Every structure is written in C-alpha cells, then in structure tokens.
Amino acid sequence: MSKIASSARIHPMSVVEDGAEIGEGVVIGAFCCVGPKVVLGANVELASHVVVTGRTTVGEGTKIFQSAVIGGDSQSAKHSAVDTTLEIGRNCIIREGVTMNTGTVEHGGRTVVGDNCLFLTYSHVAHDCRVGNHVIMSNNVMLAGHVTVGDHAIIGGGAAVHQFTRIGRNAFIGGLSAVSYDVIPYGILNGNPGLLEGLNVVGMSRAGIDRSVIHRVRHAYKAIFEAEGSVRDNAAAIRSEYEDCPQVVDILDFIAAEADRALSTPSRRRKG
C-alpha cells in the first residue's frame, strides 16, 4: 500500500502506484504518474503530466513542471536491471520537459541533485551525476553521465558537458559551449571547443566575496595559467603563498585532485 499523507492533494486523473510515499502538503496535478518506489517529501508539487519513476526521492518544497520525466532508467548501454537511485534535494525548481536518470550499479548506483537548484526547460541530468546546491542549468543543457557540478555553478543554454567532467563551484559556462574538460572553481568557460576565459568575477561578487579577495584570486589565476611551466606544477608552486585564501585553495585542490578529464585552459595546447 502507498503511504499518502492526509493533507496531500492528488488529482483523480493521476496514478499513484502502490508503495509510493507521499508526504504532507504534496500536490499532484492531473495526468501524473508516480511509481511504486518513489518518495515525495513534504510540499512537493507535480504540476501535471509529470512522470516520477524508479527509486527516486524528491526533497520537500521541490516543484516539477509539465512533461518532466524524473527517475527514468539510465541511458547507459551497460544499464542493468538492478535498482539504482535518484536523489533530489529540497526547494528545487524543475521546469518543463526536464529529464533526470537514476545511476548505474557499475558506478555506485546514485544520481544526486542538491538543494535550491533550478533546471530550465529540457535540461538533462544523466546517470551517476553529482549536482551541488544552488546550481542553475538553463534551457537544453545536457549533462552526460558521471558529471560533477559544484555549488552555485551556472550553465548557459544549450551547453553540452562531456561524461566524467567536473565543473567547479561558482563556475560559469557560456551558452552553447562544449565542455570537454574540467572547469576550475570560479572559472568562466566559453566556446566550442570550450576554452577557459578567466574568472567569474560577477558571480564571485554576487556571492559576497570581497574585492580584495577577488584580486588575490586573479593573481593566483595568472600565476597558474600564464606563467611558464605546466598548470599543475604552477599550482603546486604557489600553494604556500595562498594557504590563507579559501577561494584559491579551492582552485588548487581542484587542479591537484585525481580526475578522469584534463583541465580546461585558456589554450587548447595547454591542458595541464
């Protein structure tokens, strides 16, 4: 039997399958389908014609608009029949036609979306992605499998992100960009192929980062990407100078981390 809170409102033309858990204050509009392994937290709203399937949890206060398909099987050629999950955080807005897939058992079986995210029309989150908090994905953004997106990142309309790519916190990806390589925290990437174009100074200011700190991050950026030598060697060489600046440390840690993809740089000839 389904667990449906007494305050939930479900349109009679919708289907909630046995086993689903429907929290307090949930609103399910007409012609929705909620699968038997779905958990909808308090005050979730499904507008109409929404499909939520698979072993999917939707955090409280999230609103999902028409024709979204949430929790479908991964589109991986290696997809297995083993139960995998999709976890969506609180207070997200998921607009029309958005698709999000569950994970694959070969890679941990979890697709995870954080809190307070905005997914505009027809954006896609593939299997095993990790999307942080306060992320904005504009219309038609495509995340391939295993992509990681840091907190407060913004991805412009029509951008495509290669599988296993990392996008750092507070990064900005321009519209229609092809993101083939990792993008540092606070970085701006544009173009096809995508090239690093500097720092997301506007985003940093909006995040409340002091102007003096932004200047320090700029100096560090130049030392990493404009000096002679490899990006990774340059980053390691300046670490002691910036240990007291969390924003620079974020960038240095990102560069030093083990990764499946090379680093996006201002030049295709220098990938770290």
C-alpha positions as protocol buffer text, in pm:
chain_id: "A"
residue {
  index: 1
  type: MET
  ca { x: 0 y: 0 z: 0 }
}
residue {
  index: 2
  type: SER
  ca { x: 105 y: 357 z: -63 }
}
residue {
  index: 3
  type: LYS
  ca { x: 178 y: 588 z: 229 }
}
residue {
  index: 4
  type: ILE
  ca { x: -17 y: 902 z: 148 }
}
residue {
  index: 5
  type: ALA
  ca { x: -33 y: 1186 z: 399 }
}
residue {
  index: 6
  type: SER
  ca { x: -382 y: 1307 z: 479 }
}
residue {
  index: 7
  type: SER
  ca { x: -302 y: 1662 z: 364 }
}
residue {
  index: 8
  type: ALA
  ca { x: -181 y: 1554 z: 20 }
}
residue {
  index: 9
  type: ARG
  ca { x: -395 y: 1656 z: -276 }
}
residue {
  index: 10
  type: ILE
  ca { x: -394 y: 1416 z: -570 }
}
residue {
  index: 11
  type: HIS
  ca { x: -594 y: 1482 z: -886 }
}
residue {
  index: 12
  type: PRO
  ca { x: -831 y: 1194 z: -963 }
}
residue {
  index: 13
  type: MET
  ca { x: -687 y: 1166 z: -1314 }
}
residue {
  index: 14
  type: SER
  ca { x: -339 y: 1085 z: -1180 }
}
residue {
  index: 15
  type: VAL
  ca { x: -193 y: 745 z: -1088 }
}
residue {
  index: 16
  type: VAL
  ca { x: 0 y: 684 z: -767 }
}
residue {
  index: 17
  type: GLU
  ca { x: 116 y: 324 z: -762 }
}
residue {
  index: 18
  type: ASP
  ca { x: 110 y: 106 z: -451 }
}
residue {
  index: 19
  type: GLY
  ca { x: 426 y: 150 z: -249 }
}
residue {
  index: 20
  type: ALA
  ca { x: 482 y: 521 z: -318 }
}
residue {
  index: 21
  type: GLU
  ca { x: 530 y: 753 z: -20 }
}
residue {
  index: 22
  type: ILE
  ca { x: 355 y: 1090 z: -47 }
}
residue {
  index: 23
  type: GLY
  ca { x: 438 y: 1350 z: 219 }
}
residue {
  index: 24
  type: GLU
  ca { x: 236 y: 1621 z: 389 }
}
residue {
  index: 25
  type: GLY
  ca { x: 109 y: 1900 z: 168 }
}
residue {
  index: 26
  type: VAL
  ca { x: 207 y: 1731 z: -159 }
}
residue {
  index: 27
  type: VAL
  ca { x: 9 y: 1845 z: -465 }
}
residue {
  index: 28
  type: ILE
  ca { x: -16 y: 1615 z: -766 }
}
residue {
  index: 29
  type: GLY
  ca { x: -189 y: 1766 z: -1069 }
}
residue {
  index: 30
  type: ALA
  ca { x: -374 y: 1594 z: -1349 }
}
residue {
  index: 31
  type: PHE
  ca { x: -232 y: 1309 z: -1558 }
}
residue {
  index: 32
  type: CYS
  ca { x: 76 y: 1247 z: -1344 }
}
residue {
  index: 33
  type: CYS
  ca { x: 226 y: 904 z: -1284 }
}
residue {
  index: 34
  type: VAL
  ca { x: 413 y: 827 z: -960 }
}
residue {
  index: 35
  type: GLY
  ca { x: 591 y: 492 z: -942 }
}
residue {
  index: 36
  type: PRO
  ca { x: 585 y: 240 z: -657 }
}
residue {
  index: 37
  type: LYS
  ca { x: 936 y: 319 z: -527 }
}
residue {
  index: 38
  type: VAL
  ca { x: 904 y: 698 z: -530 }
}
residue {
  index: 39
  type: VAL
  ca { x: 920 y: 915 z: -218 }
}
residue {
  index: 40
  type: LEU
  ca { x: 783 y: 1270 z: -243 }
}
residue {
  index: 41
  type: GLY
  ca { x: 878 y: 1490 z: 52 }
}
residue {
  index: 42
  type: ALA
  ca { x: 653 y: 1746 z: 219 }
}
residue {
  index: 43
  type: ASN
  ca { x: 507 y: 2018 z: -4 }
}
residue {
  index: 44
  type: VAL
  ca { x: 639 y: 1875 z: -329 }
}
residue {
  index: 45
  type: GLU
  ca { x: 428 y: 1984 z: -625 }
}
residue {
  index: 46
  type: LEU
  ca { x: 385 y: 1800 z: -956 }
}
residue {
  index: 47
  type: ALA
  ca { x: 213 y: 2041 z: -1195 }
}
residue {
  index: 48
  type: SER
  ca { x: 58 y: 1798 z: -1446 }
}
residue {
  index: 49
  type: HIS
  ca { x: 167 y: 1532 z: -1695 }
}
residue {
  index: 50
  type: VAL
  ca { x: 473 y: 1458 z: -1478 }
}
residue {
  index: 51
  type: VAL
  ca { x: 630 y: 1112 z: -1455 }
}
residue {
  index: 52
  type: VAL
  ca { x: 830 y: 1029 z: -1142 }
}
residue {
  index: 53
  type: THR
  ca { x: 953 y: 673 z: -1154 }
}
residue {
  index: 54
  type: GLY
  ca { x: 1234 y: 446 z: -1038 }
}
residue {
  index: 55
  type: ARG
  ca { x: 1376 y: 451 z: -687 }
}
residue {
  index: 56
  type: THR
  ca { x: 1352 y: 830 z: -669 }
}
residue {
  index: 57
  type: THR
  ca { x: 1337 y: 1063 z: -368 }
}
residue {
  index: 58
  type: VAL
  ca { x: 1226 y: 1423 z: -415 }
}
residue {
  index: 59
  type: GLY
  ca { x: 1306 y: 1664 z: -132 }
}
residue {
  index: 60
  type: GLU
  ca { x: 1050 y: 1887 z: 34 }
}
residue {
  index: 61
  type: GLY
  ca { x: 934 y: 2200 z: -141 }
}
residue {
  index: 62
  type: THR
  ca { x: 1052 y: 2095 z: -487 }
}
residue {
  index: 63
  type: LYS
  ca { x: 823 y: 2181 z: -779 }
}
residue {
  index: 64
  type: ILE
  ca { x: 823 y: 1980 z: -1102 }
}
residue {
  index: 65
  type: PHE
  ca { x: 655 y: 2122 z: -1411 }
}
residue {
  index: 66
  type: GLN
  ca { x: 470 y: 1965 z: -1703 }
}
residue {
  index: 67
  type: SER
  ca { x: 610 y: 1676 z: -1905 }
}
residue {
  index: 68
  type: ALA
  ca { x: 920 y: 1623 z: -1692 }
}
residue {
  index: 69
  type: VAL
  ca { x: 1036 y: 1260 z: -1662 }
}
residue {
  index: 70
  type: ILE
  ca { x: 1222 y: 1209 z: -1336 }
}
residue {
  index: 71
  type: GLY
  ca { x: 1394 y: 886 z: -1230 }
}
residue {
  index: 72
  type: GLY
  ca { x: 1396 y: 700 z: -1560 }
}
residue {
  index: 73
  type: ASP
  ca { x: 1649 y: 425 z: -1627 }
}
residue {
  index: 74
  type: SER
  ca { x: 1996 y: 539 z: -1724 }
}
residue {
  index: 75
  type: GLN
  ca { x: 2067 y: 570 z: -2094 }
}
residue {
  index: 76
  type: SER
  ca { x: 2395 y: 384 z: -2050 }
}
residue {
  index: 77
  type: ALA
  ca { x: 2448 y: 92 z: -2284 }
}
residue {
  index: 78
  type: LYS
  ca { x: 2560 y: -101 z: -1972 }
}
residue {
  index: 79
  type: HIS
  ca { x: 2241 y: -36 z: -1777 }
}
residue {
  index: 80
  type: SER
  ca { x: 2146 y: -331 z: -1559 }
}
residue {
  index: 81
  type: ALA
  ca { x: 1815 y: -427 z: -1404 }
}
residue {
  index: 82
  type: VAL
  ca { x: 1948 y: -372 z: -1050 }
}
residue {
  index: 83
  type: ASP
  ca { x: 1768 y: -98 z: -854 }
}
residue {
  index: 84
  type: THR
  ca { x: 1959 y: 229 z: -858 }
}
residue {
  index: 85
  type: THR
  ca { x: 1858 y: 568 z: -724 }
}
residue {
  index: 86
  type: LEU
  ca { x: 1797 y: 933 z: -797 }
}
residue {
  index: 87
  type: GLU
  ca { x: 1804 y: 1173 z: -502 }
}
residue {
  index: 88
  type: ILE
  ca { x: 1676 y: 1529 z: -549 }
}
residue {
  index: 89
  type: GLY
  ca { x: 1717 y: 1786 z: -273 }
}
residue {
  index: 90
  type: ARG
  ca { x: 1490 y: 2049 z: -125 }
}
residue {
  index: 91
  type: ASN
  ca { x: 1331 y: 2351 z: -291 }
}
residue {
  index: 92
  type: CYS
  ca { x: 1440 y: 2274 z: -644 }
}
residue {
  index: 93
  type: ILE
  ca { x: 1252 y: 2402 z: -949 }
}
residue {
  index: 94
  type: ILE
  ca { x: 1240 y: 2154 z: -1235 }
}
residue {
  index: 95
  type: ARG
  ca { x: 1081 y: 2303 z: -1544 }
}
residue {
  index: 96
  type: GLU
  ca { x: 900 y: 2159 z: -1844 }
}
residue {
  index: 97
  type: GLY
  ca { x: 1043 y: 1854 z: -2017 }
}
residue {
  index: 98
  type: VAL
  ca { x: 1341 y: 1808 z: -1785 }
}
residue {
  index: 99
  type: THR
  ca { x: 1480 y: 1454 z: -1765 }
}
residue {
  index: 100
  type: MET
  ca { x: 1685 y: 1303 z: -1483 }
}
residue {
  index: 101
  type: ASN
  ca { x: 1806 y: 942 z: -1474 }
}
residue {
  index: 102
  type: THR
  ca { x: 1894 y: 705 z: -1194 }
}
residue {
  index: 103
  type: GLY
  ca { x: 2252 y: 582 z: -1151 }
}
residue {
  index: 104
  type: THR
  ca { x: 2424 y: 271 z: -1279 }
}
residue {
  index: 105
  type: VAL
  ca { x: 2524 y: -11 z: -1048 }
}
residue {
  index: 106
  type: GLU
  ca { x: 2871 y: -23 z: -1206 }
}
residue {
  index: 107
  type: HIS
  ca { x: 2943 y: 327 z: -1068 }
}
residue {
  index: 108
  type: GLY
  ca { x: 2774 y: 330 z: -727 }
}
residue {
  index: 109
  type: GLY
  ca { x: 2415 y: 342 z: -842 }
}
residue {
  index: 110
  type: ARG
  ca { x: 2334 y: 701 z: -737 }
}
residue {
  index: 111
  type: THR
  ca { x: 2246 y: 1019 z: -920 }
}
residue {
  index: 112
  type: VAL
  ca { x: 2236 y: 1310 z: -673 }
}
residue {
  index: 113
  type: VAL
  ca { x: 2096 y: 1663 z: -705 }
}
residue {
  index: 114
  type: GLY
  ca { x: 2138 y: 1915 z: -424 }
}
residue {
  index: 115
  type: ASP
  ca { x: 1910 y: 2179 z: -273 }
}
residue {
  index: 116
  type: ASN
  ca { x: 1774 y: 2501 z: -425 }
}
residue {
  index: 117
  type: CYS
  ca { x: 1865 y: 2415 z: -783 }
}
residue {
  index: 118
  type: LEU
  ca { x: 1695 y: 2550 z: -1097 }
}
residue {
  index: 119
  type: PHE
  ca { x: 1663 y: 2328 z: -1405 }
}
residue {
  index: 120
  type: LEU
  ca { x: 1513 y: 2509 z: -1703 }
}
residue {
  index: 121
  type: THR
  ca { x: 1319 y: 2357 z: -1990 }
}
residue {
  index: 122
  type: TYR
  ca { x: 1450 y: 2035 z: -2145 }
}
residue {
  index: 123
  type: SER
  ca { x: 1772 y: 2022 z: -1945 }
}
residue {
  index: 124
  type: HIS
  ca { x: 1906 y: 1673 z: -1877 }
}
residue {
  index: 125
  type: VAL
  ca { x: 2088 y: 1514 z: -1583 }
}
residue {
  index: 126
  type: ALA
  ca { x: 2229 y: 1176 z: -1683 }
}
residue {
  index: 127
  type: HIS
  ca { x: 2317 y: 870 z: -1476 }
}
residue {
  index: 128
  type: ASP
  ca { x: 2561 y: 899 z: -1183 }
}
residue {
  index: 129
  type: CYS
  ca { x: 2585 y: 1278 z: -1197 }
}
residue {
  index: 130
  type: ARG
  ca { x: 2652 y: 1478 z: -881 }
}
residue {
  index: 131
  type: VAL
  ca { x: 2494 y: 1824 z: -888 }
}
residue {
  index: 132
  type: GLY
  ca { x: 2559 y: 2055 z: -593 }
}
residue {
  index: 133
  type: ASN
  ca { x: 2342 y: 2318 z: -424 }
}
residue {
  index: 134
  type: HIS
  ca { x: 2212 y: 2639 z: -586 }
}
residue {
  index: 135
  type: VAL
  ca { x: 2308 y: 2520 z: -935 }
}
residue {
  index: 136
  type: ILE
  ca { x: 2135 y: 2674 z: -1239 }
}
residue {
  index: 137
  type: MET
  ca { x: 2104 y: 2477 z: -1562 }
}
residue {
  index: 138
  type: SER
  ca { x: 1950 y: 2682 z: -1842 }
}
residue {
  index: 139
  type: ASN
  ca { x: 1732 y: 2556 z: -2127 }
}
residue {
  index: 140
  type: ASN
  ca { x: 1856 y: 2248 z: -2312 }
}
residue {
  index: 141
  type: VAL
  ca { x: 2171 y: 2197 z: -2104 }
}
residue {
  index: 142
  type: MET
  ca { x: 2294 y: 1838 z: -2133 }
}
residue {
  index: 143
  type: LEU
  ca { x: 2498 y: 1665 z: -1865 }
}
residue {
  index: 144
  type: ALA
  ca { x: 2641 y: 1332 z: -1976 }
}
residue {
  index: 145
  type: GLY
  ca { x: 2695 y: 1052 z: -1727 }
}
residue {
  index: 146
  type: HIS
  ca { x: 2919 y: 1090 z: -1421 }
}
residue {
  index: 147
  type: VAL
  ca { x: 2943 y: 1471 z: -1445 }
}
residue {
  index: 148
  type: THR
  ca { x: 3007 y: 1663 z: -1120 }
}
residue {
  index: 149
  type: VAL
  ca { x: 2880 y: 2020 z: -1083 }
}
residue {
  index: 150
  type: GLY
  ca { x: 2985 y: 2228 z: -782 }
}
residue {
  index: 151
  type: ASP
  ca { x: 2768 y: 2458 z: -571 }
}
residue {
  index: 152
  type: HIS
  ca { x: 2645 y: 2783 z: -729 }
}
residue {
  index: 153
  type: ALA
  ca { x: 2763 y: 2690 z: -1079 }
}
residue {
  index: 154
  type: ILE
  ca { x: 2565 y: 2833 z: -1372 }
}
residue {
  index: 155
  type: ILE
  ca { x: 2546 y: 2653 z: -1708 }
}
residue {
  index: 156
  type: GLY
  ca { x: 2417 y: 2854 z: -2004 }
}
residue {
  index: 157
  type: GLY
  ca { x: 2155 y: 2738 z: -2250 }
}
residue {
  index: 158
  type: GLY
  ca { x: 2239 y: 2458 z: -2489 }
}
residue {
  index: 159
  type: ALA
  ca { x: 2573 y: 2374 z: -2330 }
}
residue {
  index: 160
  type: ALA
  ca { x: 2685 y: 2012 z: -2350 }
}
residue {
  index: 161
  type: VAL
  ca { x: 2907 y: 1856 z: -2083 }
}
residue {
  index: 162
  type: HIS
  ca { x: 3121 y: 1551 z: -2163 }
}
residue {
  index: 163
  type: GLN
  ca { x: 3096 y: 1244 z: -1940 }
}
residue {
  index: 164
  type: PHE
  ca { x: 3314 y: 1238 z: -1626 }
}
residue {
  index: 165
  type: THR
  ca { x: 3378 y: 1614 z: -1649 }
}
residue {
  index: 166
  type: ARG
  ca { x: 3397 y: 1825 z: -1331 }
}
residue {
  index: 167
  type: ILE
  ca { x: 3263 y: 2180 z: -1310 }
}
residue {
  index: 168
  type: GLY
  ca { x: 3385 y: 2364 z: -1001 }
}
residue {
  index: 169
  type: ARG
  ca { x: 3184 y: 2574 z: -758 }
}
residue {
  index: 170
  type: ASN
  ca { x: 3075 y: 2921 z: -877 }
}
residue {
  index: 171
  type: ALA
  ca { x: 3190 y: 2845 z: -1232 }
}
residue {
  index: 172
  type: PHE
  ca { x: 3005 y: 2995 z: -1528 }
}
residue {
  index: 173
  type: ILE
  ca { x: 2958 y: 2806 z: -1855 }
}
residue {
  index: 174
  type: GLY
  ca { x: 2853 y: 3015 z: -2156 }
}
residue {
  index: 175
  type: GLY
  ca { x: 2557 y: 2920 z: -2371 }
}
residue {
  index: 176
  type: LEU
  ca { x: 2615 y: 2661 z: -2646 }
}
residue {
  index: 177
  type: SER
  ca { x: 2957 y: 2575 z: -2504 }
}
residue {
  index: 178
  type: ALA
  ca { x: 3111 y: 2231 z: -2546 }
}
residue {
  index: 179
  type: VAL
  ca { x: 3257 y: 2137 z: -2207 }
}
residue {
  index: 180
  type: SER
  ca { x: 3510 y: 1865 z: -2281 }
}
residue {
  index: 181
  type: TYR
  ca { x: 3750 y: 1922 z: -1991 }
}
residue {
  index: 182
  type: ASP
  ca { x: 3725 y: 2009 z: -1622 }
}
residue {
  index: 183
  type: VAL
  ca { x: 3644 y: 2371 z: -1536 }
}
residue {
  index: 184
  type: ILE
  ca { x: 3810 y: 2518 z: -1226 }
}
residue {
  index: 185
  type: PRO
  ca { x: 3606 y: 2672 z: -943 }
}
residue {
  index: 186
  type: TYR
  ca { x: 3520 y: 3037 z: -1018 }
}
residue {
  index: 187
  type: GLY
  ca { x: 3620 y: 2990 z: -1382 }
}
residue {
  index: 188
  type: ILE
  ca { x: 3442 y: 3106 z: -1699 }
}
residue {
  index: 189
  type: LEU
  ca { x: 3432 y: 2875 z: -1999 }
}
residue {
  index: 190
  type: ASN
  ca { x: 3300 y: 2965 z: -2345 }
}
residue {
  index: 191
  type: GLY
  ca { x: 3301 y: 2829 z: -2695 }
}
residue {
  index: 192
  type: ASN
  ca { x: 3314 y: 2508 z: -2896 }
}
residue {
  index: 193
  type: PRO
  ca { x: 3560 y: 2371 z: -2812 }
}
residue {
  index: 194
  type: GLY
  ca { x: 3527 y: 2534 z: -2473 }
}
residue {
  index: 195
  type: LEU
  ca { x: 3819 y: 2745 z: -2352 }
}
residue {
  index: 196
  type: LEU
  ca { x: 3881 y: 2895 z: -2011 }
}
residue {
  index: 197
  type: GLU
  ca { x: 3834 y: 3272 z: -2039 }
}
residue {
  index: 198
  type: GLY
  ca { x: 3921 y: 3389 z: -1689 }
}
residue {
  index: 199
  type: LEU
  ca { x: 3734 y: 3420 z: -1360 }
}
residue {
  index: 200
  type: ASN
  ca { x: 3365 y: 3459 z: -1291 }
}
residue {
  index: 201
  type: VAL
  ca { x: 3418 y: 3793 z: -1117 }
}
residue {
  index: 202
  type: VAL
  ca { x: 3050 y: 3889 z: -1134 }
}
residue {
  index: 203
  type: GLY
  ca { x: 2949 y: 3560 z: -975 }
}
residue {
  index: 204
  type: MET
  ca { x: 3213 y: 3598 z: -706 }
}
residue {
  index: 205
  type: SER
  ca { x: 3090 y: 3948 z: -623 }
}
residue {
  index: 206
  type: ARG
  ca { x: 2731 y: 3827 z: -605 }
}
residue {
  index: 207
  type: ALA
  ca { x: 2847 y: 3552 z: -370 }
}
residue {
  index: 208
  type: GLY
  ca { x: 2973 y: 3820 z: -130 }
}
residue {
  index: 209
  type: ILE
  ca { x: 3343 y: 3764 z: -191 }
}
residue {
  index: 210
  type: ASP
  ca { x: 3537 y: 4079 z: -101 }
}
residue {
  index: 211
  type: ARG
  ca { x: 3704 y: 4275 z: -382 }
}
residue {
  index: 212
  type: SER
  ca { x: 4047 y: 4232 z: -221 }
}
residue {
  index: 213
  type: VAL
  ca { x: 3999 y: 3855 z: -221 }
}
residue {
  index: 214
  type: ILE
  ca { x: 3895 y: 3861 z: -586 }
}
residue {
  index: 215
  type: HIS
  ca { x: 4219 y: 4045 z: -668 }
}
residue {
  index: 216
  type: ARG
  ca { x: 4419 y: 3774 z: -492 }
}
residue {
  index: 217
  type: VAL
  ca { x: 4236 y: 3503 z: -686 }
}
residue {
  index: 218
  type: ARG
  ca { x: 4315 y: 3690 z: -1009 }
}
residue {
  index: 219
  type: HIS
  ca { x: 4685 y: 3697 z: -922 }
}
residue {
  index: 220
  type: ALA
  ca { x: 4677 y: 3326 z: -846 }
}
residue {
  index: 221
  type: TYR
  ca { x: 4496 y: 3257 z: -1176 }
}
residue {
  index: 222
  type: LYS
  ca { x: 4769 y: 3439 z: -1369 }
}
residue {
  index: 223
  type: ALA
  ca { x: 5041 y: 3250 z: -1185 }
}
residue {
  index: 224
  type: ILE
  ca { x: 4875 y: 2920 z: -1267 }
}
residue {
  index: 225
  type: PHE
  ca { x: 4772 y: 2970 z: -1630 }
}
residue {
  index: 226
  type: GLU
  ca { x: 5001 y: 3243 z: -1767 }
}
residue {
  index: 227
  type: ALA
  ca { x: 5341 y: 3151 z: -1620 }
}
residue {
  index: 228
  type: GLU
  ca { x: 5589 y: 2918 z: -1788 }
}
residue {
  index: 229
  type: GLY
  ca { x: 5560 y: 2554 z: -1693 }
}
residue {
  index: 230
  type: SER
  ca { x: 5268 y: 2316 z: -1659 }
}
residue {
  index: 231
  type: VAL
  ca { x: 4943 y: 2418 z: -1492 }
}
residue {
  index: 232
  type: ARG
  ca { x: 4976 y: 2154 z: -1221 }
}
residue {
  index: 233
  type: ASP
  ca { x: 5335 y: 2248 z: -1140 }
}
residue {
  index: 234
  type: ASN
  ca { x: 5246 y: 2616 z: -1129 }
}
residue {
  index: 235
  type: ALA
  ca { x: 4954 y: 2546 z: -898 }
}
residue {
  index: 236
  type: ALA
  ca { x: 5168 y: 2342 z: -661 }
}
residue {
  index: 237
  type: ALA
  ca { x: 5436 y: 2612 z: -655 }
}
residue {
  index: 238
  type: ILE
  ca { x: 5203 y: 2885 z: -524 }
}
residue {
  index: 239
  type: ARG
  ca { x: 5014 y: 2683 z: -263 }
}
residue {
  index: 240
  type: SER
  ca { x: 5212 y: 2807 z: 38 }
}
residue {
  index: 241
  type: GLU
  ca { x: 5153 y: 3168 z: -67 }
}
residue {
  index: 242
  type: TYR
  ca { x: 4774 y: 3129 z: -68 }
}
residue {
  index: 243
  type: GLU
  ca { x: 4704 y: 2894 z: 222 }
}
residue {
  index: 244
  type: ASP
  ca { x: 4503 y: 3171 z: 391 }
}
residue {
  index: 245
  type: CYS
  ca { x: 4271 y: 3223 z: 89 }
}
residue {
  index: 246
  type: PRO
  ca { x: 3997 y: 2957 z: 73 }
}
residue {
  index: 247
  type: GLN
  ca { x: 3896 y: 3051 z: -281 }
}
residue {
  index: 248
  type: VAL
  ca { x: 4247 y: 2995 z: -418 }
}
residue {
  index: 249
  type: VAL
  ca { x: 4280 y: 2675 z: -216 }
}
residue {
  index: 250
  type: ASP
  ca { x: 3956 y: 2554 z: -379 }
}
residue {
  index: 251
  type: ILE
  ca { x: 4117 y: 2603 z: -719 }
}
residue {
  index: 252
  type: LEU
  ca { x: 4446 y: 2441 z: -618 }
}
residue {
  index: 253
  type: ASP
  ca { x: 4273 y: 2139 z: -465 }
}
residue {
  index: 254
  type: PHE
  ca { x: 4059 y: 2102 z: -776 }
}
residue {
  index: 255
  type: ILE
  ca { x: 4367 y: 2103 z: -1000 }
}
residue {
  index: 256
  type: ALA
  ca { x: 4558 y: 1861 z: -776 }
}
residue {
  index: 257
  type: ALA
  ca { x: 4274 y: 1608 z: -748 }
}
residue {
  index: 258
  type: GLU
  ca { x: 4273 y: 1282 z: -940 }
}
residue {
  index: 259
  type: ALA
  ca { x: 4042 y: 1317 z: -1238 }
}
residue {
  index: 260
  type: ASP
  ca { x: 3924 y: 1140 z: -1549 }
}
residue {
  index: 261
  type: ARG
  ca { x: 3940 y: 1451 z: -1768 }
}
residue {
  index: 262
  type: ALA
  ca { x: 4213 y: 1705 z: -1841 }
}
residue {
  index: 263
  type: LEU
  ca { x: 4179 y: 2067 z: -1730 }
}
residue {
  index: 264
  type: SER
  ca { x: 4020 y: 2339 z: -1939 }
}
residue {
  index: 265
  type: THR
  ca { x: 4277 y: 2612 z: -2001 }
}
residue {
  index: 266
  type: PRO
  ca { x: 4297 y: 2936 z: -2199 }
}
residue {
  index: 267
  type: SER
  ca { x: 4473 y: 2742 z: -2475 }
}
residue {
  index: 268
  type: ARG
  ca { x: 4395 y: 2401 z: -2621 }
}
residue {
  index: 269
  type: ARG
  ca { x: 4769 y: 2334 z: -2630 }
}
residue {
  index: 270
  type: ARG
  ca { x: 4793 y: 2351 z: -2252 }
}
residue {
  index: 271
  type: LYS
  ca { x: 4564 y: 2105 z: -2077 }
}
residue {
  index: 272
  type: GLY
  ca { x: 4758 y: 2079 z: -1750 }
}
